[in-house]
Amino acid sequence: MQAKSYEIMYVIINKGKASKVLSLAKQHGAKGGTIYLCHGTVKNRVLNFLSIFDEDKEMVITVLEKEESKKVMPALIEKFKFDKPNTGIVFTTSVSQIQGAYVKYNKLNEGVDKPMYKLITTIIDKGKAEDVVDSANKAGAIGATILNARGSGTKETLKIFNMEIEPEKEVVMMIVNSEKSLEIVETINKDMHIDEPGNGIVFVQDISQAYGMYEDNNLK
């Protein structure tokens, strides 16, 4: 029996629409997902990578079989017009690298052949997210997204790859050019001492397909 292949789908959209995104995804095969509140750190419109410019958005993260992804992605694009500027962004990834949390740097099987962009995710102690952004910017990143759990009146934890992230942690996500990803990860690791136990975790994912990402052609 052939092993199932999975993708992680991320959807960033205007506040108040995440529940509708998740509902439509379920109609086309998704088993569920997690909704986060998030805000951006980009101060100008140099890049529209995460469609966030100092304003609150919502992010939906769901794990799909690749065959389900082929159904969910077109449905979301048709309904929410992610192929048009300033409507949001949807992209899928596969895990390519992980370090931190007692795990030394590992190279995993990559799901995309020479992807143009990678997603770098850093989980760090609360209050240090902006330090991560500053460190990444030194190495060539432009902007990031900081995630917080959406409150529901009860104690919540973030769940990423089935890892429970307590409220005392923050999650920083950034999309970068593949050529810059290694330098950015190494800079974050050095500045934040990620390779020391208990200081956080950084993982890198290949972006396999994306809609809603627009780059300034004058940016080199």
Accessible surface in RSA format (square Angstrom, percent):
REM  Atomic radii and reference values for relative SASA: ProtOr
REM  Chains: A
REM  Algorithm: Lee & Richards
REM  Probe-radius: 1.40
REM  Slices: 20
REM RES _ NUM      All-atoms   Total-Side   Main-Chain    Non-polar    All polar
REM                ABS   REL    ABS   REL    ABS   REL    ABS   REL    ABS   REL
RES MET A   1   229.43 118.8 139.62  92.4  89.82 213.8 116.67  99.2 112.76 149.4
RES GLN A   2   167.00  93.4 141.88 103.7  25.13  59.8  54.32 115.6 112.68  85.5
RES ALA A   3    91.36  84.0  64.53  99.6  26.83  61.0  75.59 106.5  15.77  41.8
RES LYS A   4   121.55  59.3  94.18  57.8  27.37  65.2  54.41  49.0  67.14  71.5
RES SER A   5    56.19  47.5  44.71  59.7  11.48  26.4  36.88  78.5  19.31  27.1
RES TYR A   6   113.60  53.0  94.06  53.5  19.54  50.8  68.54  51.5  45.06  55.6
RES GLU A   7    17.77  10.2  16.51  12.5   1.26   3.0   2.95   5.7  14.82  12.1
RES ILE A   8    15.30   8.7  15.30  11.4   0.00   0.0  15.30  11.0   0.00   0.0
RES MET A   9     0.51   0.3   0.48   0.3   0.03   0.1   0.03   0.0   0.48   0.6
RES TYR A  10     2.87   1.3   2.87   1.6   0.00   0.0   0.20   0.1   2.67   3.3
RES VAL A  11     1.73   1.1   1.73   1.6   0.00   0.0   1.73   1.5   0.00   0.0
RES ILE A  12     0.24   0.1   0.16   0.1   0.08   0.2   0.16   0.1   0.08   0.2
RES ILE A  13     2.40   1.4   2.21   1.6   0.20   0.5   2.40   1.7   0.00   0.0
RES ASN A  14    60.77  41.9  59.90  57.9   0.87   2.1  15.23  36.6  45.55  44.0
RES LYS A  15   122.30  59.7  98.94  60.7  23.35  55.6  57.61  51.9  64.69  68.9
RES GLY A  16    54.25  66.9   0.00   N/A  54.25  66.9  33.63  92.3  20.62  46.2
RES LYS A  17    88.32  43.1  88.32  54.2   0.00   0.0  41.86  37.7  46.46  49.5
RES ALA A  18     0.04   0.0   0.00   0.0   0.04   0.1   0.00   0.0   0.04   0.1
RES SER A  19    62.63  52.9  55.82  74.5   6.82  15.7  38.42  81.8  24.21  33.9
RES LYS A  20   133.10  64.9 126.64  77.7   6.47  15.4  75.32  67.8  57.78  61.5
RES VAL A  21     1.06   0.7   1.06   1.0   0.00   0.0   1.06   0.9   0.00   0.0
RES LEU A  22    21.34  11.9  21.34  15.3   0.00   0.0  21.34  15.0   0.00   0.0
RES SER A  23    54.92  46.4  49.22  65.7   5.71  13.1  26.87  57.2  28.05  39.3
RES LEU A  24    27.78  15.5  27.12  19.4   0.66   1.7  27.23  19.1   0.55   1.5
RES ALA A  25     2.47   2.3   2.05   3.2   0.42   1.0   2.47   3.5   0.00   0.0
RES LYS A  26   106.63  52.0  90.56  55.6  16.07  38.3  38.72  34.8  67.92  72.3
RES GLN A  27   131.11  73.3  91.06  66.6  40.04  95.3  40.59  86.4  90.52  68.7
RES HIS A  28    65.70  35.9  57.59  40.0   8.11  20.8  40.29  41.5  25.41  29.6
RES GLY A  29    29.02  35.8   0.00   N/A  29.02  35.8  25.85  70.9   3.17   7.1
RES ALA A  30     6.95   6.4   0.00   0.0   6.95  15.8   0.00   0.0   6.95  18.4
RES LYS A  31   160.82  78.5 128.05  78.6  32.77  78.0 121.01 108.9  39.80  42.4
RES GLY A  32    22.70  28.0   0.00   N/A  22.70  28.0  17.83  48.9   4.87  10.9
RES GLY A  33    36.14  44.6   0.00   N/A  36.14  44.6   7.93  21.8  28.22  63.2
RES THR A  34    49.08  34.9  45.68  46.3   3.40   8.1  26.45  35.5  22.63  34.2
RES ILE A  35    24.93  14.2  12.59   9.4  12.34  29.7  12.59   9.1  12.34  33.5
RES TYR A  36     1.35   0.6   1.35   0.8   0.00   0.0   1.35   1.0   0.00   0.0
RES LEU A  37    52.53  29.3  52.42  37.5   0.11   0.3  52.53  36.9   0.00   0.0
RES CYS A  38     3.47   2.6   0.00   0.0   3.47   8.2   1.99   5.0   1.48   1.6
RES HIS A  39    62.91  34.4  62.91  43.7   0.00   0.0  42.81  44.1  20.10  23.4
RES GLY A  40     3.47   4.3   0.00   N/A   3.47   4.3   0.02   0.1   3.45   7.7
RES THR A  41    15.63  11.1   7.20   7.3   8.43  20.1   7.16   9.6   8.46  12.8
RES VAL A  42    19.93  13.1  15.32  13.9   4.61  11.1  19.24  16.7   0.68   1.8
RES LYS A  43   161.06  78.6 125.91  77.3  35.15  83.7  91.71  82.5  69.35  73.9
RES ASN A  44    82.36  56.8  74.21  71.7   8.15  19.6  37.70  90.7  44.66  43.2
RES ARG A  45   153.93  64.6 128.96  65.7  24.97  59.4  69.35  94.8  84.58  51.3
RES VAL A  46    50.16  33.0  44.74  40.5   5.41  13.0  48.15  41.8   2.00   5.4
RES LEU A  47     9.83   5.5   7.47   5.3   2.36   5.9   8.03   5.6   1.80   4.9
RES ASN A  48    19.14  13.2  17.95  17.3   1.19   2.9  12.04  29.0   7.10   6.9
RES PHE A  49    12.72   6.4  11.39   7.1   1.33   3.5  11.39   6.9   1.33   3.8
RES LEU A  50    16.71   9.3  12.84   9.2   3.87   9.7  12.84   9.0   3.87  10.4
RES SER A  51     8.41   7.1   3.73   5.0   4.68  10.8   4.64   9.9   3.78   5.3
RES ILE A  52     4.77   2.7   1.02   0.8   3.75   9.0   1.02   0.7   3.75  10.2
RES PHE A  53    34.03  17.0  24.02  14.9  10.01  26.1  24.02  14.6  10.01  28.7
RES ASP A  54    85.59  60.0  56.47  56.2  29.12  68.9  30.02  70.7  55.57  55.4
RES GLU A  55    84.84  48.7  76.62  58.0   8.22  19.6  31.26  60.5  53.58  43.7
RES ASP A  56    81.78  57.3  68.70  68.4  13.08  30.9  12.67  29.8  69.11  68.9
RES LYS A  57    17.17   8.4  17.17  10.5   0.00   0.0   0.89   0.8  16.28  17.3
RES GLU A  58     6.71   3.9   6.71   5.1   0.00   0.0   0.00   0.0   6.71   5.5
RES MET A  59     0.69   0.4   0.69   0.5   0.00   0.0   0.69   0.6   0.00   0.0
RES VAL A  60     1.76   1.2   1.69   1.5   0.07   0.2   1.69   1.5   0.07   0.2
RES ILE A  61    16.45   9.4  13.61  10.1   2.83   6.8  13.61   9.8   2.83   7.7
RES THR A  62     5.20   3.7   2.15   2.2   3.05   7.3   5.14   6.9   0.07   0.1
RES VAL A  63    81.70  53.8  66.48  60.2  15.23  36.7  66.48  57.8  15.23  41.3
RES LEU A  64     0.82   0.5   0.04   0.0   0.77   1.9   0.82   0.6   0.00   0.0
RES GLU A  65    41.32  23.7  40.92  31.0   0.40   0.9   4.29   8.3  37.03  30.2
RES LYS A  66    76.80  37.5  75.11  46.1   1.69   4.0  36.45  32.8  40.35  43.0
RES GLU A  67   109.30  62.8 107.52  81.3   1.78   4.2  56.88 110.0  52.43  42.8
RES GLU A  68    25.80  14.8  25.38  19.2   0.42   1.0  15.37  29.7  10.43   8.5
RES SER A  69     0.93   0.8   0.93   1.2   0.00   0.0   0.93   2.0   0.00   0.0
RES LYS A  70   131.29  64.0 115.41  70.8  15.87  37.8  79.76  71.8  51.52  54.9
RES LYS A  71   134.67  65.7 125.47  77.0   9.20  21.9  74.23  66.8  60.44  64.4
RES VAL A  72     0.33   0.2   0.31   0.3   0.02   0.1   0.33   0.3   0.00   0.0
RES MET A  73     5.23   2.7   5.23   3.5   0.00   0.0   5.23   4.4   0.00   0.0
RES PRO A  74    71.49  52.1  64.77  59.0   6.72  24.4  68.46  56.5   3.04  18.9
RES ALA A  75    16.13  14.8   7.56  11.7   8.57  19.5  13.62  19.2   2.51   6.7
RES LEU A  76     0.88   0.5   0.88   0.6   0.00   0.0   0.88   0.6   0.00   0.0
RES ILE A  77    24.44  13.9  23.66  17.6   0.79   1.9  23.66  17.0   0.79   2.1
RES GLU A  78   131.56  75.5 121.29  91.8  10.27  24.4  47.01  90.9  84.55  69.0
RES LYS A  79   132.56  64.7 111.95  68.7  20.61  49.1  58.90  53.0  73.65  78.5
RES PHE A  80    24.39  12.2  13.44   8.3  10.95  28.5  18.08  11.0   6.31  18.1
RES LYS A  81   107.39  52.4 107.39  65.9   0.00   0.0  65.66  59.1  41.73  44.5
RES PHE A  82     0.00   0.0   0.00   0.0   0.00   0.0   0.00   0.0   0.00   0.0
RES ASP A  83    73.06  51.2  52.89  52.6  20.18  47.7  18.97  44.6  54.09  53.9
RES LYS A  84   115.34  56.3 115.27  70.7   0.08   0.2  58.70  52.8  56.64  60.3
RES PRO A  85    81.26  59.2  71.05  64.8  10.21  37.1  71.05  58.7  10.21  63.4
RES ASN A  86    99.01  68.3  69.61  67.3  29.40  70.8  30.88  74.3  68.13  65.8
RES THR A  87    39.95  28.4  27.95  28.3  12.00  28.6  34.31  46.1   5.64   8.5
RES GLY A  88     2.56   3.2   0.00   N/A   2.56   3.2   0.59   1.6   1.96   4.4
RES ILE A  89     0.00   0.0   0.00   0.0   0.00   0.0   0.00   0.0   0.00   0.0
RES VAL A  90     0.00   0.0   0.00   0.0   0.00   0.0   0.00   0.0   0.00   0.0
RES PHE A  91     0.20   0.1   0.20   0.1   0.00   0.0   0.20   0.1   0.00   0.0
RES THR A  92     0.03   0.0   0.03   0.0   0.00   0.0   0.03   0.0   0.00   0.0
RES THR A  93     0.56   0.4   0.00   0.0   0.56   1.3   0.28   0.4   0.29   0.4
RES SER A  94    22.96  19.4  18.93  25.3   4.03   9.3  22.96  48.9   0.00   0.0
RES VAL A  95    44.49  29.3  35.16  31.8   9.33  22.5  35.16  30.5   9.33  25.3
RES SER A  96     0.00   0.0   0.00   0.0   0.00   0.0   0.00   0.0   0.00   0.0
RES GLN A  97    10.79   6.0  10.79   7.9   0.00   0.0   2.48   5.3   8.32   6.3
RES ILE A  98    46.20  26.3  45.29  33.7   0.92   2.2  46.18  33.3   0.02   0.1
RES GLN A  99    19.12  10.7  19.12  14.0   0.00   0.0   7.39  15.7  11.73   8.9
RES GLY A 100     3.28   4.0   0.00   N/A   3.28   4.0   2.21   6.1   1.07   2.4
RES ALA A 101    50.86  46.8  35.83  55.3  15.03  34.2  41.46  58.4   9.40  24.9
RES TYR A 102   183.48  85.7 142.67  81.2  40.80 106.2 116.99  87.9  66.48  82.0
RES VAL A 103    55.72  36.7  48.26  43.7   7.46  18.0  51.26  44.5   4.46  12.1
RES LYS A 104   149.63  73.0 143.81  88.2   5.83  13.9 113.17 101.9  36.46  38.8
RES TYR A 105   102.00  47.6  80.33  45.7  21.68  56.4  70.26  52.8  31.74  39.1
RES ASN A 106    60.32  41.6  57.09  55.2   3.23   7.8   9.94  23.9  50.38  48.7
RES LYS A 107   117.80  57.5  87.11  53.5  30.69  73.1  70.77  63.7  47.03  50.1
RES LEU A 108    77.94  43.4  69.56  49.8   8.38  21.1  74.40  52.2   3.55   9.5
RES ASN A 109   145.64 100.4 127.06 122.8  18.57  44.7  36.88  88.8 108.75 105.1
RES GLU A 110    69.77  40.1  38.54  29.2  31.22  74.3  19.72  38.1  50.04  40.9
RES GLY A 111    43.66  53.8   0.00   N/A  43.66  53.8  20.91  57.4  22.75  51.0
RES VAL A 112    30.53  20.1  21.27  19.3   9.26  22.3  26.57  23.1   3.96  10.7
RES ASP A 113   130.29  91.3 102.94 102.5  27.35  64.7  43.47 102.3  86.82  86.6
RES LYS A 114   190.75  93.1 160.37  98.4  30.38  72.3 111.03  99.9  79.72  84.9
RES PRO A 115    14.37  10.5   4.72   4.3   9.65  35.1   9.39   7.8   4.98  31.0
RES MET A 116   134.55  69.7 120.57  79.8  13.99  33.3 107.92  91.8  26.64  35.3
RES TYR A 117    31.19  14.6  29.94  17.0   1.25   3.3  19.43  14.6  11.76  14.5
RES LYS A 118    14.90   7.3  14.90   9.1   0.00   0.0  14.27  12.8   0.62   0.7
RES LEU A 119     0.30   0.2   0.30   0.2   0.00   0.0   0.30   0.2   0.00   0.0
RES ILE A 120     0.06   0.0   0.00   0.0   0.06   0.1   0.00   0.0   0.06   0.2
RES THR A 121     1.00   0.7   1.00   1.0   0.00   0.0   0.77   1.0   0.22   0.3
RES THR A 122     0.03   0.0   0.03   0.0   0.00   0.0   0.00   0.0   0.03   0.0
RES ILE A 123     5.25   3.0   5.22   3.9   0.03   0.1   5.22   3.8   0.03   0.1
RES ILE A 124     1.79   1.0   1.79   1.3   0.00   0.0   1.79   1.3   0.00   0.0
RES ASP A 125    48.06  33.7  47.94  47.7   0.12   0.3  14.23  33.5  33.83  33.7
RES LYS A 126   136.36  66.5 115.85  71.1  20.51  48.8  62.08  55.9  74.28  79.1
RES GLY A 127    62.79  77.4   0.00   N/A  62.79  77.4  36.53 100.2  26.26  58.8
RES LYS A 128    86.06  42.0  86.06  52.8   0.00   0.0  42.73  38.5  43.33  46.2
RES ALA A 129     2.65   2.4   2.32   3.6   0.33   0.8   2.32   3.3   0.33   0.9
RES GLU A 130    93.29  53.6  92.80  70.2   0.49   1.2  55.40 107.2  37.89  30.9
RES ASP A 131    72.94  51.1  68.87  68.5   4.07   9.6  12.91  30.4  60.02  59.9
RES VAL A 132     0.00   0.0   0.00   0.0   0.00   0.0   0.00   0.0   0.00   0.0
RES VAL A 133     5.87   3.9   5.87   5.3   0.00   0.0   5.87   5.1   0.00   0.0
RES ASP A 134    86.00  60.2  82.25  81.9   3.75   8.9  28.47  67.0  57.53  57.4
RES SER A 135     4.24   3.6   2.15   2.9   2.09   4.8   3.75   8.0   0.50   0.7
RES ALA A 136     0.41   0.4   0.41   0.6   0.00   0.0   0.41   0.6   0.00   0.0
RES ASN A 137    65.62  45.3  49.94  48.3  15.68  37.8  21.34  51.4  44.28  42.8
RES LYS A 138   148.61  72.5 107.03  65.7  41.57  99.0  81.10  73.0  67.50  71.9
RES ALA A 139     9.37   8.6   0.58   0.9   8.79  20.0   4.79   6.7   4.58  12.1
RES GLY A 140    26.27  32.4   0.00   N/A  26.27  32.4  21.19  58.1   5.08  11.4
RES ALA A 141     6.16   5.7   0.38   0.6   5.78  13.1   1.47   2.1   4.69  12.4
RES ILE A 142    58.55  33.3  46.92  35.0  11.64  28.0  49.12  35.4   9.43  25.6
RES GLY A 143    10.68  13.2   0.00   N/A  10.68  13.2   3.64  10.0   7.04  15.8
RES ALA A 144     4.39   4.0   0.09   0.1   4.30   9.8   0.52   0.7   3.87  10.2
RES THR A 145     0.00   0.0   0.00   0.0   0.00   0.0   0.00   0.0   0.00   0.0
RES ILE A 146     5.04   2.9   5.04   3.8   0.00   0.0   5.04   3.6   0.00   0.0
RES LEU A 147     0.33   0.2   0.00   0.0   0.33   0.8   0.00   0.0   0.33   0.9
RES ASN A 148    61.71  42.6  58.66  56.7   3.05   7.4  23.64  56.9  38.07  36.8
RES ALA A 149    37.20  34.2  16.68  25.7  20.52  46.7  17.08  24.0  20.13  53.3
RES ARG A 150    82.71  34.7  80.79  41.2   1.93   4.6  25.03  34.2  57.69  35.0
RES GLY A 151    64.97  80.1   0.00   N/A  64.97  80.1  37.34 102.5  27.63  61.9
RES SER A 152    76.34  64.5  39.58  52.8  36.76  84.7  46.55  99.1  29.80  41.7
RES GLY A 153    85.17 105.0   0.00   N/A  85.17 105.0  44.10 121.0  41.08  92.0
RES THR A 154   101.60  72.3  83.90  85.1  17.70  42.2  79.52 106.8  22.09  33.4
RES LYS A 155   167.13  81.5 126.43  77.6  40.69  96.9  84.85  76.4  82.27  87.6
RES GLU A 156    56.11  32.2  46.96  35.5   9.15  21.8  25.95  50.2  30.16  24.6
RES THR A 157    41.65  29.6  22.21  22.5  19.44  46.3  14.85  19.9  26.80  40.5
RES LEU A 158     7.65   4.3   6.93   5.0   0.72   1.8   7.42   5.2   0.23   0.6
RES LYS A 159    99.71  48.6  92.57  56.8   7.14  17.0  43.44  39.1  56.27  59.9
RES ILE A 160     6.91   3.9   4.91   3.7   2.00   4.8   6.91   5.0   0.00   0.0
RES PHE A 161    73.46  36.8  41.79  25.9  31.68  82.4  51.63  31.3  21.84  62.5
RES ASN A 162   136.48  94.1 108.78 105.1  27.70  66.7  29.82  71.8 106.65 103.1
RES MET A 163    61.02  31.6  55.68  36.8   5.35  12.7  35.43  30.1  25.59  33.9
RES GLU A 164   106.03  60.9  79.95  60.5  26.08  62.1  22.56  43.6  83.48  68.2
RES ILE A 165    14.47   8.2  12.97   9.7   1.50   3.6  14.22  10.2   0.25   0.7
RES GLU A 166    68.35  39.2  66.86  50.6   1.49   3.5  39.95  77.3  28.40  23.2
RES PRO A 167    59.67  43.5  43.55  39.7  16.12  58.6  53.71  44.3   5.96  37.0
RES GLU A 168   110.34  63.3 107.95  81.7   2.39   5.7  62.96 121.8  47.38  38.7
RES LYS A 169    60.85  29.7  54.33  33.3   6.52  15.5  38.59  34.7  22.25  23.7
RES GLU A 170    24.83  14.3  24.83  18.8   0.00   0.0   0.88   1.7  23.95  19.6
RES VAL A 171     0.00   0.0   0.00   0.0   0.00   0.0   0.00   0.0   0.00   0.0
RES VAL A 172     0.00   0.0   0.00   0.0   0.00   0.0   0.00   0.0   0.00   0.0
RES MET A 173     2.56   1.3   2.56   1.7   0.00   0.0   2.56   2.2   0.00   0.0
RES MET A 174     1.26   0.7   1.04   0.7   0.22   0.5   1.18   1.0   0.08   0.1
RES ILE A 175     6.49   3.7   0.00   0.0   6.49  15.6   0.00   0.0   6.49  17.6
RES VAL A 176     4.94   3.2   1.75   1.6   3.18   7.7   4.94   4.3   0.00   0.0
RES ASN A 177    39.01  26.9  37.49  36.2   1.52   3.6   5.85  14.1  33.16  32.0
RES SER A 178    23.31  19.7  14.40  19.2   8.90  20.5  14.54  31.0   8.76  12.3
RES GLU A 179   153.90  88.4 118.28  89.5  35.62  84.8  74.68 144.4  79.22  64.7
RES LYS A 180    71.41  34.8  70.42  43.2   0.99   2.4  47.59  42.8  23.82  25.4
RES SER A 181     4.50   3.8   4.46   5.9   0.04   0.1   0.53   1.1   3.97   5.6
RES LEU A 182    89.41  49.8  88.72  63.5   0.69   1.7  89.12  62.6   0.29   0.8
RES GLU A 183   101.51  58.3  98.07  74.2   3.44   8.2  32.20  62.3  69.31  56.6
RES ILE A 184     0.00   0.0   0.00   0.0   0.00   0.0   0.00   0.0   0.00   0.0
RES VAL A 185     3.55   2.3   3.55   3.2   0.00   0.0   3.55   3.1   0.00   0.0
RES GLU A 186    98.68  56.7  93.96  71.1   4.71  11.2  36.09  69.8  62.59  51.1
RES THR A 187    27.22  19.4  23.53  23.9   3.69   8.8  14.32  19.2  12.90  19.5
RES ILE A 188     0.00   0.0   0.00   0.0   0.00   0.0   0.00   0.0   0.00   0.0
RES ASN A 189    31.51  21.7  30.65  29.6   0.86   2.1   0.16   0.4  31.35  30.3
RES LYS A 190   161.57  78.8 148.35  91.0  13.22  31.5  99.36  89.4  62.21  66.3
RES ASP A 191    52.73  36.9  28.79  28.7  23.94  56.6  18.49  43.5  34.24  34.1
RES MET A 192    25.10  13.0  15.34  10.2   9.77  23.3  11.88  10.1  13.22  17.5
RES HIS A 193    95.69  52.3  95.05  66.1   0.63   1.6  61.37  63.2  34.32  39.9
RES ILE A 194     0.67   0.4   0.05   0.0   0.63   1.5   0.05   0.0   0.63   1.7
RES ASP A 195    80.76  56.6  61.62  61.3  19.14  45.2  19.84  46.7  60.91  60.7
RES GLU A 196    89.26  51.2  87.70  66.3   1.56   3.7  30.20  58.4  59.06  48.2
RES PRO A 197    84.42  61.5  64.36  58.7  20.06  72.9  65.16  53.8  19.26 119.7
RES GLY A 198    53.48  65.9   0.00   N/A  53.48  65.9  40.32 110.6  13.16  29.5
RES ASN A 199    43.85  30.2  40.46  39.1   3.39   8.2   5.06  12.2  38.79  37.5
RES GLY A 200    11.57  14.3   0.00   N/A  11.57  14.3   8.59  23.6   2.98   6.7
RES ILE A 201    11.97   6.8  11.97   8.9   0.00   0.0  11.97   8.6   0.00   0.0
RES VAL A 202     1.43   0.9   0.27   0.2   1.15   2.8   0.27   0.2   1.15   3.1
RES PHE A 203     2.48   1.2   2.20   1.4   0.27   0.7   2.48   1.5   0.00   0.0
RES VAL A 204     1.62   1.1   1.62   1.5   0.00   0.0   1.62   1.4   0.00   0.0
RES GLN A 205     0.00   0.0   0.00   0.0   0.00   0.0   0.00   0.0   0.00   0.0
RES ASP A 206     0.00   0.0   0.00   0.0   0.00   0.0   0.00   0.0   0.00   0.0
RES ILE A 207    12.61   7.2   4.98   3.7   7.62  18.4   4.98   3.6   7.62  20.7
RES SER A 208    43.96  37.1  16.47  22.0  27.49  63.3  16.53  35.2  27.43  38.4
RES GLN A 209    65.62  36.7  56.86  41.6   8.76  20.9  28.89  61.5  36.74  27.9
RES ALA A 210    35.81  32.9   8.84  13.6  26.97  61.3   8.94  12.6  26.87  71.2
RES TYR A 211    87.02  40.6  83.44  47.5   3.58   9.3  41.52  31.2  45.50  56.1
RES GLY A 212     4.69   5.8   0.00   N/A   4.69   5.8   0.21   0.6   4.47  10.0
RES MET A 213    34.40  17.8  11.47   7.6  22.93  54.6  11.77  10.0  22.63  30.0
RES TYR A 214    79.11  36.9  73.16  41.6   5.95  15.5  73.10  54.9   6.02   7.4
RES GLU A 215    63.25  36.3  41.57  31.4  21.69  51.6  17.88  34.6  45.37  37.0
RES ASP A 216    60.69  42.5  47.39  47.2  13.30  31.4  16.96  39.9  43.73  43.6
RES ASN A 217   138.64  95.6 116.31 112.4  22.32  53.7  34.66  83.4 103.97 100.5
RES ASN A 218   130.44  90.0 109.41 105.7  21.03  50.6  27.83  67.0 102.61  99.2
RES LEU A 219    59.69  33.2  43.79  31.3  15.89  40.0  47.27  33.2  12.41  33.4
RES LYS A 220   210.80 102.8 152.41  93.5  58.39 139.0 135.18 121.7  75.62  80.5
END  Absolute sums over single chains surface
CHAIN  1 A    11322.9       8986.4       2336.5       6006.8       5316.1
END  Absolute sums over all chains
TOTAL         11322.9       8986.4       2336.5       6006.8       5316.1
